[in-house]
């Protein structure tokens, strides 16, 4: 039997819509980190992959000499840096990559 009460139909429609909204928010809107940060961060290898094109573009003469590149995560920012050969003084190309979205926020050469 179908109810002909429009107020009841509106209530059921609103209730179902609200439950769907809550379910979608719980499934896709929450993260283990809280706030507006996504739940998935970068890996060490991904941070290096993101940073190396920017470093090689800015420092084409010294980029290849400083391989392999390494990365360390600190306070939500990956610090990507090169390796100097033993006995060599100087610096390497370096970059900072934001963990939450992979944006290169700084490229510089250490001393």
C-alpha positions, 0 to 999 in steps of 0.5 A: 500500500502506497502512502498518499501523505506528501509530508511522510514522503518528504521525511523519508526522502530527507532521511535517506539523503542524510544517511547517504551523505553521512556514509559518503563523508565517512568513507571519503572525507575522513583521514587518519591524520585529521583536518583537511590532510589526505590520508595517503602521503608520499613514499621515500622513492616518490618524493625523490621522483618528484624532486629530481626533475626540478633539481636537474632543471635548476642545476643541470651541471651538478645534478648527475654528479650527486647521485644517488639522491636520498630523502628524509621526512620531517614535519610533513616535508620531504628533504631530498638531497644528493650524495657527494663522493668521498673526500669531495667538499661542497654541496648538492642540489636539494629540494623540499617536497610537501608530503600531503600533495607532492608540491615541490616547495623549494629547490636550492644548492647546499654548501 
